């Protein structure tokens, strides 16, 4: 699956304790990527609590019983927008 991704993918593998794809496995098929994991034993740890509220909010707002790929994309775009905002003092 990772081979089919774009040339320079952004991957947040946040499942714990075993991410959806390991950094080591990704390195076998991609040379350029941005990778974040919820594991604290990696330097690029992302606290998965940052991503989950957006996904759960989308499911509540739409009365969904499942999390769709579109909801995951919307959460990623919301986090991207949030990351670009000024940080208040």
HELIX and SHEET records of a PDB file:
HELIX    1   1 UNK A    2  UNK A    4  5                                   3    
HELIX    2   2 UNK A   23  UNK A   29  1                                   7    
HELIX    3   3 UNK A   49  UNK A   61  1                                  13    
HELIX    4   4 UNK A   69  UNK A   83  1                                  15    
SHEET    1   A 2 UNK A   9  UNK A  13  0                                        
SHEET    2   A 2 UNK A  33  UNK A  37  1                                        
END                                                                             
